[in-house]
Amino acid sequence: MASDAEQQRSDRILQFLLSKGLHGCPVCAQGRFSVGPEHVIISTPDPDQVEGAPVEGSAVVPVMCSNCGHTMMFGARMLPNQGE
């Protein structure tokens, strides 16, 4: 069970995404979502870099459809209280 703070964070993010046009899952059209952890780092190594070189990444917040599991990634800096 989510804490009150986690639930409030999830609610703020989902309200923000709804205000930006998220109105149902693009796969199954259902409208129930869950928000993942504060953020995760997605990184893709540059194939032109030498092995072991630093890799740049992007902080994203996963949002998953509660019906089919389709997961969308949103830039953490753009979401409420995530890029602070």
Disulfide bonds with the S-S distance in Angstrom:
none
